[in-house]
Amino acid sequence: MSRQVLYGWGRTASSVAQVVTASDEAAVASILATSPHVVARGLGRSYGDAAQLSGGVVLDNRELGGIGDISDDGVVTVGAGVSIEQLLTRSIPQGWFVPVTPGTRQVTMGGAVAADVHGKNHHVDGSFARHVLELRLVTPSGPLTVSPTTDAELFWATMGGMGLTGVMTSVTIQMLKIETDQVLVDTDRFADLDAVMAAMAEGDQRYRYSVAWVDCMTRGAHMGRAILTRGDHAARSDVPTPQLQAPRAAKIAVPFDAPSGLLNPLTIKLFNEAWFRSAPSHRARQAQSLSTFFHPLDGVRDWNRLYGRRGFVQYQFCVPDDAGETVVEAIRQLSASRVPSFLAVLKRFGASNPGPLSFPMPGWTLALDLPVGPAKLAGVLDDLDELVLGVGGRLYFAKDARLGPDKIRAMYPRLDEFLRIKHRVDPENRLTSDLARRLHLVGT
């Protein structure tokens, strides 16, 4: 056990905790039995304080490893500390891909479940939870096997439950069969936000994967101009040299913190201009590697250091399908404020799952990367909170670093249901985190 300073990927709110590792269920159970407050942590890719616990014990799950054999129908049991990258290194050469992946493969299986991660295919395949067949969960009340049919209530509370129902030790998932390590990608460039949203609403169902990069620095007639990329896995007959190669490790790293203010309205505007003009107005069926299409930022290790020592906030919200105008208004407010957003990603969500704290809902989701520094930033985000709340939307816990507890029950109206389930397996509230304390996600 060692005392460490921990922070999320956004590097904005550090705290000090005792960090301990565990390699099996017995060790996890012992830690839960002897520690007043515990949270599990994987690779630290939650942007805020979800995997931190000031003054408590943080259980590093990365020694909860092991990848079982992938069955003929694609079922595999994986240790909760195994990363998506480690699983893909084993599975892609065998012709299997993870059914849902976020924008980085540097996420553990336990983290993928705790945050109920989503990807570019939510409108077709839903979130990670839809592909979990069962998991082992060590709670303060004892170890359990849960699934959609075995204690389904606890299973769904764990999906998106941010690690507050127990410490996962293994996860069994259904993989996706692939024939190659390529994706056939259609790219289209749009002069404004209305045009790209209309194209997504009309055409996304024809593709398994869809995502739009949005320029939040433009105003007027070209506000929210965008690059839309949509694709499907390539069959062997689609590419001249079909192969199944594992992802390669990043060859480039950011060796030091960039100077504060490097990412400012001017530099981001210049980058956005170059990025927009570099995209083709239309290109069909371009073969891209799985890494290029799904995890481009993984090609640069420690890319979060580009934001400098002050770090950055990622703000992600979703709103119902009939509230698309809220996305337009959010980008209009951000553009008018001149608060710079280095990365803005727009996607469509499909059906929700039964998890009381799961984030996605049918409709739209927008994720913004915002450097810390501008004096207007806090006020702009407060205004966006109210905008999202006004149409029944919500924010994503795995990205949040600054929301207050007063808005949580409106965003997550099933919070009391979650707290009841948590109390059943954790009556003393041993499982908590800085995020849970800040947002009152634990009972009293």
N, C-alpha and C positions, 0 to 999 in steps of 0.2 A: 504494500500500500504506500502511495506517495502523494504528497500534497502538490497540486498542480493548478495553474491558471488555465481555464478553459474558455473558449468563445466559439461562436458559430461561424459559418462560412462568410457571413457579412462582416465579422470582426468589430462589432459595435458595442457589445455588452458583456464583458468578461466577468467571470466570478471564480472563486477559489473553492476547490473541493478535494476530498481524499479520493484518489483513483485506485481501483482495485480490479484485477482481472480474474476471470473464472473460466475454466475449461470444461466443466461438466455440470449437470443439474445439481449434484450434491453441493458443489461449491457455491452455486447460485443460491440455493436454499439456505446455506449457512450464512451467507452475506445478508440475505433478507431477514433472517432470524435475529441477527446480532446488530443490525444497523437501524437506527430510528427512521432514517430517510434515505431512499435509494432511487436512482434512475439509471437506466442502461444507456450506453453510448456506443455508436459504431465508428464510422469514419468522419463524423463531425460535419456532415454536409447540410444539416438543417441551418438555415440562414441566421436564425435568431438564437434564443436561449432554451430551445426544447430539450437539448441533451446536456444541460448544465444543472448544478444543484449547489448553490452557495451554502457552505458549511456542512454539506451532507456527503454521501458516498456515491460516486459515479462508477458504475460497473462497466468496464471496457469489455465489450462482447466479442472482440476479434479472435479470441482463442476458442470460441464456440464454433469450430470449423467442421470440415468434412462435407464431401459431396458424394452422395450415393450414386449407384448406377441409374442411368436413364432408361426407363422401360421402353418396350417397343412402341407403346402409345404415348410416350413423352412425359411420363410422370417421374419426378425426381424429388428426393428428400435432401435438404441442404441445411447445414448448420446456420444458425441465425447470424453468426459473425462472418459468413462468407459474403463477399461482395458480388455485385452483378458482373463485374469484370472477371472475377475468378470463375464464376459459373459459365460465362460465355466462352472463356478460354477452353473449358472442357466441352461445352455443348455444341458450339458452332461446327467444329470438325465432324461431329456426329449428325449434323443436320437439324439442330434444334436451336431456337431463339427464345429469349424471355418473352412472355406474352404481352407484357407492359414494361416500358422502361422510361424513367424520367430523362432529363437532359444530360445526366451524367451516369456513368456506370460505376462510379466510386460511391456506391450506396450498399450497405449490408442488407441481407434479407430481412433481418429484424427491423431495420430502419424503413425498408420498403413497406412492410406491413404496418408499422406504427404510424407512418404518415399516409398510408393508403395511397401510394404514389400513382400518378397518372402520366400519360404520355400523349403522343400525337395521334393515337388511335382510340381515344376515349369515346368518340362518337360512334365507334363500331364495337369495340371490345371492352369498354368500361375501364375501371381502375384495377390495380393490382389484386385487390381483394377478391374479385370475381374469379380469379384463377388459382386461389389458394384452396387446397383440398382439406388440409388439416395442419395443426401446429401444436408443438409442445410449449406449454406456458407454465412457468414457475411463479406462483403467487405466494403471498405471505401465508395463505391458508393451505398451501401444498401444491405439488406439480399436477398438471392436468393435460389431457389431450382434448382439444376442442376442434370443432369443424362446423360446417353449415348444418349438420344433422346431430351433432353431439355437443350439447350445451351451446346451441346456436346463439342464444342471447349474449353469452360471454364472448363467443367468437366474433360477432359483429361489433361488440363494444371495443374489442381489441383492434379491429380494422379502422385505422385512423384515430385510435385512442392515445396516441403519442407516448406509448410505453407506460401508461398509468394503470393498466389492469394486471400487469405481470411482466416478467422477463422471459422473452422467447428464447428457446434453446435450439429449436429446429423448425423448419417450414417445409411442407410438401406442396409442390405446385405443378400445374399442368403447363408444359412447355408448348411452343408453337413450331410446327414442322416447316422447315425451309429447304430449298433445293440448292441455293447459292448464297454467297455472302454479299450479294448486291441488291440494291433497291432501284427500281425504275422510277425516275422522278420527273414530274412535270413542273416547270417553273413559269410563273406569270408575274408581270410587274403591273402595278395599278397606281394611277395618279392620285387617288384619294381614298379615304377610309370607307366611304359608302360603297365604292365599287368593289373593294376586296371583300367586304362583309356580304354583299349580295352574291358574289361568286362562291363564297364558302357556304352560305345558306342553301344555294341552289345545287352545288356540285360536290360537296364533301363526301356524300354517301357513295360516290363512285370510287372512292379511294379508301384504303385502310388507314393511311396516315395523311395528316394535313396540319400545317402550321404556317402562320404568316408573321414575318418580321415587319414591324410598323415603325415609321419615322415619327417620333413625337416632337421633333423640333421644328417642323414645318407648320405654317399657318395659312389661313385664307383658303383659296381654291384647292390647294394641294395638301391640306391638313391630313395627316395620317396616311400619306402615300405608303405603299407596302409592296413587299415581295412575298408571294404565296408559293410554297413548295408542297406538292402532294405526290404520294407515291404508293407503290406496292412492292412486295418482295418479288425479285426476278426469278423466273423459272429457268431451268437449265437451257431450254431452247431460246431464251431471250438474250443471252450474252454469248459472245464468241468463245470465251475460255472460262466456263463455269468452274468455280472452286469454292471451298469452304475453309477459309483461313481464320484463325483466332485473331481477336483485336491485338494491335501492337501497343506497347507502352509508349507514353508520351516521350518525345525526343527533345522537346523544348521546355524550359522552365523559366519562370520569372524569378530572378535571383535575389531581388531586394524590393522593398516597398517603394512604389513610385512616389515622386514628390506630390505632396498634397495639392490638389487643384489641377493636376494634369488633365483629368477628365472634367472639363468645364464646358459651358455652352458653345464656345467657339470650336474647341477640338472635337466635341461630339458632333456638332453640325457639319464640320468638314468630313469626319468619318462617315456620317450618314449619307452625305452627298456622294462620296466615292463608292460606298457600298450599294446605294440605289442604282447608280449609273453602271456599275459593273455587272448587274444582273441583266439577263436577256429579257426582252419584252415578252417573248414566249419561246419556250424550249420544251420539247416533248420526249419522254422516255430516255432520259439520260441515265446511264448506269452509274450509281454511286456506291461506294463501300458502305457497309453497315455503320462503321465508325464515323464516316463523314456525314452521313445523313442523321444519325441519332445522337452522336456524342462529339460534336466538333470541338467543344471547349476542352474536352479531355486530352486533346492534342497538346495543350499547354499546361504544364504542372503549376499549381499555385497561382492561377490567373487572378485570383481575388486580390493579390498584392498590387495589381494595377490601379486599384482604387486608393492606394496610400494607407497610411496608418489610421486614418479616421474611419476607413471602411465604407460600406455602402448598405443601403436598405433595399431588400427586395419586397415589393408590394404586389401581392396577387389576389385578385378578387374574381368571383364568378357571379353572374346574374342570370335570371330566368330568360328563356328564349324570347319572350315578348318584350324584354327590356334591353334590346340591342342599342337603343338610343343612349343608354347609360354609358356604354363603351365610348360612343362618339363624344358625349359630354365630358367624360373623364379625360380623354385625350385633348379635348378643346381646353379644359382648365389647365392641364399640365403644360400644354404648348403656350397658353397665354401667360402663365407664371414665369416662363423661361427657366424653370427648374429642370436641369438636364436629366434625360434618361438615356443611358448608354445602350440599353437593350430593352426592347418591348416586344413581347411575344403574344400573339392572339390565336386562340384555338376554340374549337367547338366541343362542348360536352354532350354526352349522351345520357342515358338513364342513370339515376342515382342507385346506390346499393343500400341495404338496410342499416348500415352503421350509423349510430346516433351522432357521431362526430366526424363522419366522412365528409370531405369538402365538396366534391363535384355535385352539380345539379344540372339538369338539362338546360342548355343555353350556351353562354359565352364566358370565356375566362381570359383575362388580360394580366400578364406578369410584367412588372417594371423593375429595372435595376437603376437605383438612384444614389449617386454618390453623396455621402454625408458632407455637409459644409454649407450649402445655401441657406441663408437665414429664413427663407420662405418655406423650406421643406416641410417642417412640422405642421404648419398651417395648411399647406396644400394637401397633405395626407389626411389631416382631420376632416377637411372638406370632402375628400374622396370617400372617407368612411361614411359620412352622412348621405352622400349620393348613392352608395351601394346599399346602405340600410333602407333607404327610401323605396327601393324596388324589391326588397326581400332577398338581397344578395348576402354574401359572406366573404370573409377573408380566410386565407389558408394558414393554419397554425404552423406548418413546417417552414413557412417563409417569414412569419411575423416576428418582429423584434420590438414593437412599440405600442401595440393596441392596449387600451384600458379595459377593465372588466365590465364596465357599464354597458357595453354593446354586445357582449357575448351571447346573452340569452336571446336577444333578437336575431342574431345571426345563426345561432344553433339552438333552436327551440326545444330540442330533445335532450338538453343538458341534464335535467333532473333524472331522466331515464338512465343516462350514462352513470351519473353519480350513484344511483341505486345499485346498479350492477357492480360498480367498483367497490362499493361498501360491502357487498356480499363476499368478495374474495380478499378485500383489503380493509377490514373494519378500522384499523388504526392509522390509515392513510400513510403507510410507510413509503408507498410509491408516489413520488412527486417530482417536481422539477422547478427551475426558475420560471419557466413559461407557465406551468400549472399554478404556481403561487401568484404570479402577476395577473393571470386571467381568471383566477378562482375556479380552476378546473378540478379541484379536490374538495371533498366535503369538509365540514367543520366538526 
